[in-house]
Amino acid sequence: MTPKLAPGAARSGPLAARYANVRAASLVLAAPLSAEDCQVQSMADASPTKWHLAHATWFFETFLLERFEPGFVAFDPAFRILFNSYYQGVGEQHPRPQRGLVSRPSLADVRRYRAQVDERMQALLASHGDDAEVASLVTLGLQHEQQHQELILTDIKHALSFNPIAPAYARRWPMAQVRPQPLRWFGYEGGLVELGHAAALDGDFFFDNETPRHRACAAPYELASRPATFGDFLAFIEDDGYRRPELWLSMGWDWVRSGARTAPLYWCRDAGRWLIHTLQGVVEIDPHTPVCHLSYFEADAFARWSGARLPTELEWELAARALAAPVAGNFAGRGAFHPLPQKDPVGDEPVQMFGDVWEWTQSAYLPYPGYRPLPGAVGEYNGKFMCNQFVLRGGSCATPAGHVRASYRNFFPPEAQWQFSGVRLARDIAP
């Protein structure tokens, strides 16, 4: 996931303790991996675990220690370029597709880098923790690191998928099941509504692309009670979904043909069974698990085949606020993620809006009316990506705490598959 940085209020509680907890969680995620695992880069869109660990540390060294620490001396001046992602305002960056070639510094060196920066950051927090600007930047850095925690999981899953011995990241990895019952539809009258972050609804922290809160008009629509499952998508495949151009956008059909695609990422056929590569290794698909690793093209074609469509992000957020109370996220801090079913207000069926898969919307990733990015380097991560990308909502099984809220806007290009991305259907209803 591309890090998306913006201003926000510091979370309640001792900031130093929160800093220590978030930083420790990254090392917990890396713990099952060997040094060789942490070095590999499987594609240009993914990064090595070692790079994630270093880049998150680079943020604190560059934006806090360099600015606020008396007598600042860099841990290693070369790291300023090596571990800069694409902050143009800070200076040059090592090319993203070549991060896996950076065999030195070693993983041990990166761990020493993290330890030294952490020690210095704790000293800074002890002396400047009450400074509002320091607290805001530290909170931002922690949110940024949590986004990279999700990337550690998605990127290593992609890398391990190329290993012919099919290694597992973890022997057990929970994914929510959708109860085997018919899909239900919830209707919304539409009208003039409000969209965007509200502290009373979503918590204090926000990224700038969630603002400003503004009014928008929604037409009457219906939204599915659950995300589509592997079983739902398997029916699409068996109905020649990947061979029917009328179901696909033009770019999507070109994408299918150019890649000779017949199933989503990580699926394979073996002796009449569909298998899938997961974080716990290769397993047989579970028809009642939310289908994931769909591109926008696949989600859109599936929706069209289903006689439905993708929701807009306005529709998704409106439904999420109607069906579910705000949630705090699903990362427990020890590598244990869990689904977050919400109550159906008109029945006893769980309404799964958060924490299973990121759900594609048909909304292009664009600024809200009145949006203004922050000045300077820390404002580079949202506004400049508002082109050729679509919004996803809801958070996934790999999303850390504090990043699952109704207003959160994730975004990816339409061909992206390696994130835990799925689909929830919508359809129009007569006014």
SEMARTI-364147 format. One record per atom (N, C-alpha, C): x, y, z. Coordinates in pm, whole numbers, padded with zeros to 5 digits, always signed. Example, Ala and Ser with C-alpha at 12.3 -4.5 7.8 and 13.67 -1.06 7.14 Angstrom:
REM residues 2
+01319-00569+00780 +01230-00450+00780 +01320-00330+00780 +01285-00225+00708 +01367-00106+00714 +01290+00003+00787 
REM end
This chain:
REM residues 431
+00085-00118+00000 +00000+00000+00000 +00088+00122+00000 +00064+00211-00089 +00140+00334-00092 +00111+00414+00034 +00212+00454+00111 +00187+00533+00231 +00117+00662+00196 +00020+00700+00279 -00057+00820+00255 -00049+00903+00382 +00014+01019+00375 +00045+01095+00493 -00036+01223+00498 -00080+01260+00618 -00159+01379+00635 -00158+01419+00781 -00209+01539+00813 -00207+01583+00951 -00313+01513+01032 -00297+01511+01161 -00401+01453+01246 -00370+01479+01391 -00468+01464+01474 -00449+01485+01617 -00381+01364+01679 -00293+01390+01775 -00225+01281+01843 -00325+01198+01922 -00303+01067+01928 -00392+00980+02004 -00372+01003+02153 -00476+00972+02227 -00468+00985+02371 -00373+00879+02426 -00325+00904+02549 -00233+00809+02611 -00090+00851+02590 +00002+00792+02666 +00143+00829+02656 +00198+00802+02516 +00245+00905+02453 +00293+00890+02316 +00417+00802+02310 +00499+00810+02410 +00621+00728+02410 +00586+00580+02415 +00485+00544+02492 +00444+00404+02499 +00384+00358+02367 +00305+00444+02308 +00246+00409+02178 +00356+00394+02073 +00454+00483+02077 +00568+00472+01986 +00634+00336+02000 +00664+00297+02123 +00732+00170+02147 +00648+00052+02099 +00518+00055+02122 +00431-00055+02082 +00424-00071+01931 +00406+00039+01860 +00396+00031+01714 +00527-00015+01654 +00637+00039+01704 +00767+00000+01649 +00796-00148+01676 +00758-00196+01793 +00780-00336+01825 +00695-00426+01736 +00575-00382+01700 +00487-00464+01618 +00547-00493+01481 +00623-00400+01427 +00688-00424+01297 +00789-00538+01307 +00863-00540+01416 +00961-00647+01434 +00894-00782+01458 +00777-00780+01523 +00702-00904+01541 +00660-00960+01405 +00615-00874+01315 +00575-00920+01182 +00693-00976+01103 +00810-00920+01125 +00929-00968+01053 +00990-01092+01118 +00953-01123+01240 +01018-01231+01315 +01013-01367+01246 +00903-01406+01178 +00903-01538+01114 +00992-01549+00991 +01050-01439+00948 +01123-01435+00822 +01273-01445+00842 +01338-01512+00750 +01484-01518+00750 +01540-01390+00689 +01670-01373+00704 +01735-01258+00640 +01717-01263+00489 +01718-01385+00432 +01698-01399+00288 +01555-01359+00249 +01457-01400+00330 +01319-01358+00306 +01308-01206+00304 +01374-01142+00399 +01363-00997+00415 +01431-00919+00304 +01510-00986+00224 +01584-00920+00116 +01509-00921-00016 +01421-01019-00037 +01365-01043-00169 +01262-00937-00208 +01262-00900-00335 +01163-00810-00394 +01108-00879-00518 +00978-00910-00517 +00920-00993-00622 +00866-00913-00740 +00846-00783-00726 +00800-00698-00835 +00825-00554-00796 +00812-00465-00894 +00842-00324-00868 +00746-00261-00768 +00621-00308-00764 +00523-00250-00673 +00540-00295-00529 +00618-00399-00506 +00642-00449-00372 +00782-00411-00327 +00804-00417-00197 +00936-00383-00142 +00981-00492-00046 +01112-00508-00028 +01162-00606+00069 +01122-00569+00211 +01103-00668+00295 +01073-00642+00436 +01181-00555+00498 +01304-00582+00463 +01415-00503+00518 +01400-00356+00483 +01356-00329+00361 +01336-00189+00320 +01223-00126+00400 +01114-00197+00420 +01003-00143+00500 +01051-00106+00640 +01126-00196+00703 +01175-00171+00838 +01265-00047+00842 +01346-00030+00739 +01438+00084+00735 +01365+00213+00699 +01275+00206+00602 +01206+00328+00557 +01122+00388+00669 +01051+00306+00744 +00971+00359+00854 +01060+00428+00957 +01181+00377+00975 +01277+00438+01066 +01331+00568+01008 +01355+00566+00877 +01400+00686+00806 +01305+00803+00827 +01176+00776+00833 +01078+00882+00854 +01107+00956+00985 +01127+00880+01093 +01151+00944+01222 +01285+01016+01225 +01386+00957+01164 +01517+01023+01162 +01510+01151+01081 +01442+01148+00966 +01443+01261+00873 +01352+01374+00917 +01230+01340+00960 +01132+01444+00989 +01126+01486+01135 +01189+01410+01223 +01188+01448+01365 +01327+01470+01420 +01414+01368+01415 +01546+01385+01476 +01626+01493+01405 +01625+01492+01274 +01703+01591+01200 +01659+01733+01232 +01533+01747+01264 +01477+01881+01288 +01483+01923+01434 +01461+01831+01526 +01444+01868+01666 +01555+01821+01759 +01640+01728+01716 +01744+01676+01805 +01866+01769+01804 +01909+01819+01921 +02029+01902+01926 +02152+01824+01878 +02234+01885+01795 +02356+01822+01748 +02331+01698+01664 +02223+01697+01587 +02186+01580+01508 +02302+01530+01421 +02323+01399+01423 +02417+01331+01335 +02344+01209+01278 +02341+01194+01148 +02271+01082+01085 +02338+00949+01122 +02257+00846+01137 +02311+00712+01161 +02405+00672+01048 +02363+00696+00925 +02446+00673+00806 +02394+00768+00698 +02473+00863+00653 +02425+00960+00553 +02371+00895+00425 +02419+00776+00391 +02372+00709+00269 +02227+00667+00280 +02179+00649+00403 +02041+00603+00422 +01940+00708+00375 +01980+00833+00371 +01887+00940+00331 +01834+00916+00191 +01917+00862+00102 +01873+00830-00034 +01822+00687-00042 +01891+00594+00020 +01854+00452+00009 +01712+00426+00056 +01668+00493+00161 +01540+00459+00223 +01436+00570+00213 +01463+00667+00127 +01360+00764+00090 +01268+00697-00012 +01139+00705+00007 +01047+00642-00088 +01030+00731-00210 +00951+00837-00196 +00938+00934-00306 +00901+01070-00253 +00968+01108-00144 +00957+01245-00094 +01051+01332-00177 +00998+01392-00279 +01083+01474-00366 +01139+01595-00292 +01061+01645-00194 +01106+01762-00121 +01223+01736-00027 +01254+01608-00004 +01363+01574+00086 +01493+01549+00009 +01479+01506-00115 +01599+01480-00194 +01582+01359-00284 +01693+01303-00328 +01692+01191-00421 +01646+01062-00354 +01606+00967-00438 +01563+00836-00390 +01630+00727-00472 +01657+00615-00408 +01702+00497-00481 +01585+00445-00562 +01605+00400-00686 +01493+00355-00769 +01412+00244-00702 +01281+00260-00701 +01194+00164-00633 +01210+00021-00686 +01217-00001-00819 +01229-00140-00867 +01360-00208-00827 +01456-00130-00777 +01587-00187-00744 +01611-00200-00593 +01505-00189-00514 +01523-00200-00369 +01572-00338-00329 +01532-00441-00400 +01576-00575-00368 +01723-00600-00397 +01786-00511-00470 +01929-00525-00501 +02018-00465-00393 +01956-00396-00298 +02034-00332-00192 +02061-00437-00083 +02162-00522-00107 +02195-00627-00011 +02266-00574+00112 +02325-00457+00098 +02388-00392+00211 +02334-00250+00222 +02297-00205+00340 +02320-00264+00472 +02246-00396+00492 +02296-00477+00580 +02236-00606+00611 +02111-00587+00697 +02037-00695+00714 +01922-00690+00804 +01966-00657+00946 +02080-00710+00987 +02131-00679+01121 +02163-00530+01133 +02218-00472+01026 +02246-00328+01028 +02117-00247+01038 +02013-00289+00968 +01885-00219+00973 +01825-00230+01113 +01840-00344+01176 +01790-00357+01312 +01866-00265+01407 +01998-00251+01388 +02074-00157+01469 +02030-00013+01443 +02002+00016+01318 +01950+00148+01280 +01820+00177+01356 +01728+00080+01353 +01602+00098+01424 +01625+00119+01573 +01711+00039+01633 +01734+00048+01777 +01793+00184+01815 +01887+00233+01735 +01948+00362+01767 +01847+00476+01753 +01773+00475+01645 +01673+00580+01624 +01566+00573+01732 +01526+00453+01772 +01426+00441+01878 +01477+00500+02009 +01601+00474+02042 +01658+00529+02165 +01659+00681+02159 +01698+00735+02045 +01702+00881+02030 +01562+00941+02028 +01467+00871+01968 +01330+00920+01967 +01269+00921+02106 +01299+00822+02188 +01248+00822+02324 +01306+00939+02403 +01431+00971+02378 +01491+01088+02444 +01423+01217+02395 +01394+01222+02266 +01326+01339+02211 +01186+01353+02271 +01114+01242+02283 +00981+01248+02341 +00986+01287+02488 +01091+01248+02558 +01104+01285+02699 +01124+01435+02714 +01190+01497+02616 +01219+01641+02626 +01120+01728+02548 +01057+01672+02445 +00969+01752+02360 +00830+01691+02343 +00797+01593+02425 +00672+01522+02406 +00548+01608+02417 +00559+01722+02487 +00443+01810+02501 +00433+01911+02387 +00531+01914+02300 +00528+02003+02185 +00426+01952+02085 +00328+02034+02050 +00218+01990+01964 +00268+01947+01827 +00367+02017+01772 +00417+01982+01640 +00491+01849+01643 +00571+01827+01748 +00641+01698+01762 +00539+01586+01776 +00441+01606+01862 +00340+01501+01884 +00265+01470+01755 +00233+01572+01677 +00161+01549+01551 +00245+01471+01452 +00374+01506+01441 +00462+01435+01347 +00489+01292+01392 +00503+01270+01523 +00524+01134+01572 +00401+01050+01544 +00284+01104+01571 +00160+01032+01543 +00149+00998+01396 +00182+01093+01312 +00182+01070+01168 +00281+00959+01130 +00400+00963+01190 +00499+00860+01162 +00454+00722+01205 +00383+00714+01315 +00332+00584+01361 +00223+00532+01269 +00135+00620+01224 +00033+00579+01128 +00099+00532+00998 +00202+00601+00957 +00278+00565+00838 +00342+00427+00855 +00400+00403+00972 +00462+00272+00996 +00358+00162+00995 +00240+00188+01049 +00136+00086+01048 +00091+00053+00906 +00092+00150+00818 +00063+00119+00677 +00170+00026+00620 +00294+00047+00660 +00401-00041+00612 +00393-00179+00676 +00332-00190+00793 +00310-00323+00850 +00218-00405+00761 +00115-00341+00708 +00028-00411+00614 +00104-00449+00488 +00190-00360+00443 +00270-00389+00323 +00369-00502+00346 +00424-00512+00466 +00513-00624+00495 +00443-00755+00465 +00317-00766+00505 +00242-00890+00486 +00206-00913+00339 +00155-00811+00273 +00114-00830+00133 +00235-00855+00043 +00345-00787+00073 +00463-00800-00012 +00533-00934+00008 +00541-00981+00133 +00607-01110+00154 +00518-01222+00103 +00387-01208+00110 +00298-01309+00053 +00325-01322-00097 +00339-01209-00166 +00367-01213-00309 +00502-01278-00336 +00602-01243-00257 +00735-01298-00278 +00737-01449-00255 +00675-01496-00148 +00675-01639-00118 +00597-01720-00221 +00506-01656-00292 +00426-01728-00392 +00511-01778-00508 +00629-01722-00526 +00717-01764-00636 +00809-01880-00596 +00808-01914-00469 +00896-02021-00423 +00832-02157-00451 +00897-02245-00526 +00835-02372-00564 +00807-02466-00448 +00869-02446-00332 +00840-02533-00218 +00722-02481-00135 +00660-02372-00181 +00537-02318-00120 +00551-02296+00030 +00647-02216+00074 +00662-02194+00218 +00548-02108+00274 +00519-02125+00401 +00416-02047+00470 +00482-01935+00550 +00418-01821+00553 +00461-01714+00643 +00423-01751+00787 +00302-01800+00805 +00253-01840+00937 +00167-01964+00920 +00173-02055+01015 +00098-02179+01003 -00052-02159+01016 -00091-02055+01086 -00233-02023+01098 -00251-01876+01064 -00348-01850+00979 -00376-01711+00944 -00527-01694+00928 -00593-01624+01021 -00740-01620+01021 -00796-01534+00909 -00897-01586+00844 -00979-01509+00751 -01124-01533+00788 -01204-01425+00783 -01344-01440+00822 -01418-01526+00721 -01514-01600+00771 -01604-01673+00684 -01737-01600+00675 -01797-01603+00557 -01931-01553+00539 -02025-01671+00563 -02121-01656+00650 -02209-01768+00680 -02281-01813+00553 -02290-01944+00530 -02348-01994+00405 -02499-01973+00400 -02538-01853+00364 -02679-01820+00349 -02692-01720+00235 -02811-01701+00183 -02828-01613+00067 -02783-01470+00096 -02725-01408-00003 -02689-01267+00007 -02814-01184+00023 -02809-01084+00110 -02921-00993+00130 -02885-00853+00079 -02985-00773+00056 -02965-00638+00006 -03024-00538+00104 -02950-00433+00133 -02998-00324+00216 -03021-00202+00128 -03139-00142+00138 -03173-00028+00054 -03154+00104+00126 -03117+00206+00049 -03094+00340+00101 -03167+00440+00012 -03237+00532+00076 -03317+00628+00000 -03233+00731-00072 -03111+00750-00026 -03026+00851-00086 -03062+00990-00037 -03034+01088-00121 -03059+01227-00084 -02930+01300-00052 -02941+01414+00013 -02825+01495+00047 -02763+01440+00176 -02638+01400+00167 -02569+01339+00281 -02434+01407+00301 -02368+01374+00410 -02234+01424+00436 -02133+01312+00420 -02018+01345+00367 -01913+01248+00335 -01781+01302+00388 -01700+01212+00443 -01567+01252+00487 -01549+01234+00637 -01428+01257+00682 -01392+01232+00821 -01465+01325+00917 -01513+01265+01025 -01570+01340+01136 -01516+01278+01264 -01454+01358+01349 -01389+01304+01468 -01487+01228+01556 -01610+01276+01567 -01707+01209+01652 -01743+01070+01601 -01727+01048+01470 -01762+00920+01410 -01641+00831+01386 -01526+00892+01355 -01411+00816+01305 -01289+00821+01394 -01293+00896+01502 -01174+00911+01585 -01096+01036+01547 -00995+01068+01628 -00923+01194+01609 -00834+01195+01485 -00766+01084+01460 -00667+01086+01352 -00734+01076+01216 -00676+01141+01117 -00722+01130+00980 -00607+01160+00886 -00617+01108+00764 -00528+01149+00656 -00597+01259+00577 -00519+01344+00515 -00580+01463+00454 -00676+01430+00340 -00661+01313+00277 -00752+01280+00167 -00892+01242+00217 -00910+01230+00347 -01042+01204+00405 -01119+01334+00431 -01058+01447+00400 -01117+01577+00429 -01118+01663+00303 -01194+01776+00305 -01283+01819+00412 -01416+01743+00408 -01482+01736+00521 -01617+01679+00523 -01707+01770+00441 -01790+01712+00359 -01866+01792+00263 -01998+01724+00231 -02087+01797+00171 -02216+01743+00133 -02209+01683-00008 -02284+01577-00026 -02292+01512-00157 -02432+01453-00171 -02470+01428-00294 -02603+01376-00322 -02594+01230-00366 -02672+01143-00303 -02675+01001-00337 -02811+00965-00394 -02811+00892-00505 -02935+00839-00561 -02975+00715-00482 -03100+00673-00486 -03140+00549-00416 -03060+00430-00468 -03019+00343-00376 -02938+00228-00414 -02952+00118-00311 -02900+00001-00346 -02893-00112-00254 -02749-00160-00247 -02712-00209-00129 -02577-00262-00107 -02588-00403-00050 -02500-00491-00096 -02501-00630-00050 -02464-00639+00097 -02519-00741+00164 -02496-00759+00307 -02359-00813+00340 -02286-00858+00241 -02154-00917+00265 -02069-00902+00140 -01938-00915+00156 -01852-00919+00037 -01872-01049-00040 -01841-01048-00168 -01848-01170-00248 -01748-01272-00197 -01783-01400-00211 -01700-01508-00160 -01625-01578-00273 -01534-01667-00234 -01467-01751-00332 -01569-01834-00410 -01672-01882-00340 -01775-01958-00409 -01848-01876-00512 -01880-01751-00479 -01944-01662-00574 -01856-01642-00698 -01728-01620-00673 -01639-01591-00785 -01611-01717-00868 -01610-01831-00803 -01591-01956-00876 -01705-01978-00976 -01827-01939-00939 -01939-01949-01033 -01916-01860-01154 -01858-01744-01134 -01823-01653-01244 -01720-01720-01337 -01619-01783-01279 -01518-01851-01361 -01581-01964-01441 -01665-02044-01374 -01725-02160-01440 -01826-02121-01548 -01872-01996-01543 -01960-01946-01647 -01881-01872-01755 -01752-01910-01769 -01664-01853-01871 -01643-01702-01854 -01641-01657-01728 -01626-01515-01703 -01502-01453-01763 -01392-01530-01769 -01268-01477-01825 -01261-01492-01977 -01366-01544-02038 -01367-01562-02183 -01478-01481-02251 -01544-01395-02178 -01658-01321-02231 -01627-01172-02232 -01586-01118-02345 -01544-00978-02349 -01654-00880-02312 -01782-00922-02327 -01890-00828-02296 -01898-00795-02147 -01831-00873-02065 -01834-00848-01921 -01726-00751-01877 -01631-00721-01964 -01512-00649-01922 -01505-00509-01982 -01448-00418-01905 -01407-00289-01962 -01302-00316-02069 -01288-00224-02161 -01193-00243-02271 -01051-00264-02218 -01008-00180-02124 -00874-00196-02067 -00865-00328-01990 -00975-00366-01926 -00976-00492-01852 -00963-00612-01943 -01031-00609-02056 -01021-00719-02151 -00880-00730-02209 -00819-00616-02236 -00679-00616-02281 -00589-00677-02173 -00618-00644-02048 -00540-00696-01935 -00557-00847-01924 -00678-00897-01942 -00703-01042-01938 -00625-01112-02048 -00634-01062-02169 -00570-01127-02284 -00418-01118-02277 -00366-01003-02238 -00220-00986-02235 -00157-01078-02131 -00230-01108-02024 -00177-01196-01921 -00228-01338-01928 -00308-01369-02034 -00369-01503-02047 -00434-01545-01915 -00510-01456-01856 -00565-01479-01723 -00692-01562-01729 -00703-01657-01636 -00822-01742-01626 -00875-01750-01483 -00807-01685-01389 -00847-01687-01248 -00772-01575-01176 -00812-01539-01054 -00743-01435-00980 -00601-01475-00941 -00527-01378-00894 -00391-01400-00846 -00390-01506-00736 -00290-01593-00739 -00264-01697-00641 -00350-01822-00658 -00448-01822-00751 -00527-01944-00775 -00449-02038-00866 -00464-02169-00843 -00411-02268-00937 -00501-02390-00935 -00506-02458-01048 -00591-02576-01062 -00504-02700-01046 -00549-02795-00962 -00471-02916-00939 -00567-03033-00919 -00563-03128-01014 -00644-03250-01003 -00791-03219-00978 -00840-03121-01051 -00981-03087-01040 -01016-02997-00923 -00917-02959-00841 -00942-02872-00727 -00880-02736-00753 -00942-02632-00697 -00882-02499-00699 -00805-02479-00569 -00677-02451-00582 -00591-02421-00468 -00552-02274-00472 -00510-02222-00356 -00468-02082-00350 -00351-02068-00254 -00257-01984-00293 -00143-01951-00207 -00189-01849-00104 -00165-01878+00024 -00202-01789+00133 -00082-01766+00223 -00100-01684+00324 +00007-01662+00421 +00036-01787+00503 -00056-01882+00505 -00030-02009+00574 +00006-02120+00478 +00043-02085+00355 +00081-02184+00256 -00028-02206+00153 -00016-02312+00076 -00114-02344-00028 -00226-02427+00033 -00349-02379+00015 -00465-02448+00070 -00574-02454-00037 -00671-02541-00015 -00787-02546-00105 -00876-02427-00074 -00934-02368-00179 -01016-02251-00155 -01137-02286-00070 -01173-02193+00016 -01292-02207+00100 -01403-02126+00034 -01510-02188-00013 -01613-02113-00084 -01684-02009+00000 -01670-02015+00133 -01740-01921+00219 -01650-01810+00273 -01528-01800+00220 -01435-01695+00260 -01444-01580+00160 -01438-01455+00206 -01441-01343+00112 -01330-01355+00008 -01367-01349-00119 -01268-01361-00226 -01177-01238-00222 -01048-01260-00244 -00954-01149-00236 -00851-01158-00347 -00769-01055-00355 -00667-01038-00459 -00729-01020-00597 -00844-00952-00601 -00905-00915-00728 -00852-00780-00771 -00829-00766-00900 -00804-00634-00958 -00936-00560-00970 -00929-00431-00995 -01051-00355-01023 -01121-00413-01145 -01045-00452-01245 -01103-00509-01366 -01185-00634-01334 -01130-00721-01250 -01201-00844-01213 -01325-00814-01129 -01312-00721-01034 -01426-00685-00951 -01538-00626-01036 -01503-00542-01130 -01603-00479-01216 -01671-00582-01307 -01593-00673-01365 -01651-00776-01452 -01742-00869-01373 -01700-00906-01253 -01783-00992-01168 -01915-00922-01134 -01908-00793-01102 -02030-00719-01070 -02125-00716-01190 -02070-00694-01307 -02154-00691-01427 -02216-00828-01453 -02138-00933-01438 -02190-01069-01454 -02301-01097-01352 -02291-01038-01233 -02389-01059-01127 -02516-00978-01145 -02523-00897-01250 -02638-00810-01268 -02638-00693-01172 -02520-00655-01128 -02506-00547-01031 -02392-00454-01077 -02337-00380-00985 -02226-00290-01015 -02144-00271-00888 -02032-00203-00902 -01954-00164-00785 -02018-00041-00720 -02012-00031-00587 -02065+00090-00523 -01972+00208-00546 -02025+00328-00534 -01940+00445-00525 -01887+00454-00383 -01781+00531-00363 -01731+00543-00226 -01829+00617-00137 -01909+00706-00193 -02013+00771-00114 -02113+00669-00064 -02157+00580-00153 -02253+00477-00115 -02195+00384-00009 -02069+00347-00027 -02006+00258+00070 -01999+00324+00208 -01954+00449+00212 -01940+00516+00341 -02075+00538+00407 -02175+00576+00330 -02309+00597+00385 -02361+00468+00447 -02344+00356+00377 -02390+00228+00430 -02311+00187+00554 -02180+00209+00552 -02098+00172+00666 -02141+00248+00791 -02174+00373+00775 -02217+00451+00891 -02356+00409+00938 -02440+00362+00847 -02574+00319+00885 -02574+00181+00949 -02484+00094+00903 -02486-00045+00946 -02393-00075+01060 -02293+00011+01083 -02188-00026+01177 -02143+00093+01260 -02112+00065+01384 -02051+00166+01469 -01904+00180+01433 -01841+00294+01467 -01697+00307+01440 -01619+00195+01507 -01511+00153+01444 -01428+00045+01498 -01286+00094+01513 -01211+00026+01600 -01076+00070+01629 -00971+00001+01546 -01007-00097+01469 -00909-00167+01388 -00893-00311+01433 -00815-00387+01358 -00811-00530+01389 -00671-00585+01405 -00573-00501+01428 -00437-00550+01450 -00412-00553+01601 -00393-00672+01654 -00378-00686+01799 -00236-00659+01847 -00143-00640+01756 -00008-00603+01796 +00087-00720+01810 +00036-00843+01794 +00123-00960+01805 +00110-01047+01680 +00077-00986+01570 +00061-01062+01447 -00074-01129+01438 -00166-01102+01530 -00298-01165+01529 -00400-01066+01476 -00455-01094+01361 -00556-01010+01300 -00690-01083+01310 -00798-01009+01319 -00927-01075+01328 -01034-00996+01254 -01138-01062+01205 -01244-00992+01132 -01332-00911+01226 -01404-00818+01170 -01488-00729+01249 -01630-00729+01195 -01711-00833+01222 -01849-00830+01176 -01929-00727+01254 -02025-00663+01188 -02111-00567+01253 -02255-00618+01255 -02338-00558+01337 -02474-00605+01350 -02562-00556+01235 -02650-00644+01191 -02755-00609+01098 -02865-00540+01178 -02898-00413+01146 -02997-00343+01227 -03138-00397+01211 -03162-00482+01111 -03296-00534+01090 -03302-00686+01103 -03202-00745+01158 -03200-00890+01171 -03083-00933+01255 -03052-01061+01251 -02942-01112+01332 -02824-01157+01249 -02823-01124+01121 -02712-01163+01034 -02597-01064+01048 -02474-01112+01067 -02361-01020+01071 -02346-00946+00938 -02321-00817+00946 -02295-00735+00827 -02146-00703+00828 -02073-00764+00737 -01928-00751+00738 -01887-00633+00651 -01860-00522+00716 -01819-00401+00644 -01671-00370+00662 -01609-00425+00764 -01471-00389+00794 -01386-00512+00820 -01259-00503+00781 -01158-00595+00830 -01147-00729+00763 -01216-00751+00651 -01202-00876+00576 -01115-00854+00453 -01167-00776+00358 -01094-00741+00237 -01120-00594+00206 -01022-00530+00146 -01046-00397+00089 -01145-00412-00026 -01246-00328-00028 -01352-00342-00127 -01342-00232-00232 -01328-00274-00358 -01319-00179-00468 -01449-00098-00478 -01436+00030-00503 -01550+00112-00542 -01528+00156-00686 -01634+00208-00748 -01621+00257-00885 -01573+00402-00889 -01538+00457-00772 -01499+00598-00763 -01351+00616-00795 -01323+00706-00887 -01185+00744-00912 -01130+00815-00789 -01004+00795-00765 -00940+00860-00650 -00912+01005-00686 -00997+01094-00635 -00990+01235-00665 -01005+01315-00537 -00969+01443-00538 -00983+01524-00416 -01129+01555-00387 -01161+01564-00259 -01291+01615-00218 -01297+01765-00246 -01417+01819-00262 -01428+01965-00283 -01363+02043-00170 -01274+02133-00206 -01204+02214-00106 -01078+02151-00051 -01038+02035-00102 -00917+01967-00053 -00792+02051-00080 -00706+02058+00021 -00577+02123+00006 -00470+02035+00071 -00368+01994-00004 -00261+01915+00059 -00176+02003+00150 -00109+01938+00243 -00017+02010+00330 +00100+02066+00251 +00154+02178+00293 +00278+02225+00231 +00396+02140+00275 +00498+02134+00194 +00619+02064+00232 +00615+01916+00204 +00721+01846+00243 +00740+01706+00206 +00635+01614+00265 +00590+01637+00389 +00494+01545+00449 +00357+01556+00385 +00337+01654+00298 +00210+01664+00226 +00212+01601+00089 +00319+01529+00056 +00333+01476-00080 +00254+01348-00105 +00209+01277-00004 +00168+01139-00024 +00026+01117-00071 -00060+01217-00068 -00197+01194-00108 -00233+01266-00237 -00223+01397-00236 -00270+01473-00350 -00202+01438-00481 -00073+01408-00477 -00002+01386-00603 -00033+01251-00665 -00106+01165-00594 -00145+01035-00649 -00288+01033-00701 -00352+01147-00707 -00493+01152-00747 -00507+01150-00899 -00467+01039-00958 -00473+01021-01103 -00461+00872-01134 -00552+00820-01216 -00546+00681-01264 -00552+00577-01152 -00625+00606-01046 -00640+00512-00938 -00787+00510-00893 -00827+00398-00829 -00962+00385-00778 -00959+00368-00626 -01067+00410-00562 -01076+00406-00415 -01125+00269-00369 -01064+00219-00262 -01109+00099-00193 -01145+00137-00050 -01240+00064+00008 -01287+00096+00142 -01291-00030+00229 -01287-00009+00361 -01321-00114+00455 -01208-00179+00532 -01086-00177+00481 -00978-00246+00551 -00982-00395+00528 -00870-00461+00551 -00859-00605+00526 -00813-00677+00652 -00797-00809+00639 -00748-00890+00750 -00605-00855+00787 -00536-00779+00702 -00398-00739+00729 -00385-00594+00771 -00497-00525+00790 -00494-00382+00820 -00475-00359+00970 -00378-00278+01011 -00354-00255+01153 -00461-00169+01221 -00456-00168+01352 -00549-00090+01432 -00537+00059+01397 -00649+00125+01403 -00651+00268+01375 -00665+00302+01229 -00665+00200+01143 -00677+00225+00999 -00807+00169+00943 -00895+00126+01029 -01024+00074+00985 -01131+00170+01035 -01179+00252+00947 -01283+00349+00980 -01360+00380+00852 -01480+00432+00868 -01568+00454+00754 -01513+00556+00656 -01432+00650+00703 -01385+00757+00615 -01253+00726+00546 -01187+00615+00580 -01053+00586+00527 -01060+00556+00377 -00974+00621+00300 -00971+00604+00155 -00839+00540+00113 -00843+00413+00080 -00728+00348+00019 -00739+00364-00132 -00629+00346-00203 -00636+00364-00348 -00526+00286-00418 -00563+00230-00535 -00469+00155-00616 -00508+00167-00763 -00412+00144-00853 -00446+00139-00996 -00530+00016-01026 -00604+00016-01137 -00703-00091-01161 -00645-00229-01180 -00518-00240-01216 -00459-00372-01239 -00402-00434-01111 -00398-00360-01000 -00336-00409-00877 -00412-00528-00821 -00339-00633-00782 -00400-00754-00728 -00339-00800-00596 -00218-00757-00563 -00146-00823-00453 -00194-00778-00315 -00275-00675-00308 -00339-00640-00181 -00458-00732-00156 -00506-00734-00033 -00624-00813+00002 -00749-00738-00044 -00771-00737-00174 -00877-00657-00233 -00989-00747-00285 -01112-00710-00252 -01228-00789-00292 -01339-00700-00345 -01463-00749-00332 -01574-00677-00395 -01702-00696-00315 -01777-00589-00304 -01913-00590-00249 -02004-00530-00357 -02113-00595-00385 -02200-00554-00493 -02295-00442-00451 -02332-00361-00548 -02434-00258-00532 -02526-00262-00653 -02642-00203-00639 -02731-00192-00755 -02825-00074-00734 -02874-00024-00846 -02965+00090-00844 -03106+00044-00809 -03182+00132-00746 -03324+00109-00725 -03399+00233-00768 -03522+00214-00806 -03603+00326-00852 -03630+00422-00736 -03629+00552-00762 -03656+00650-00655 -03795+00626-00595 
REM end
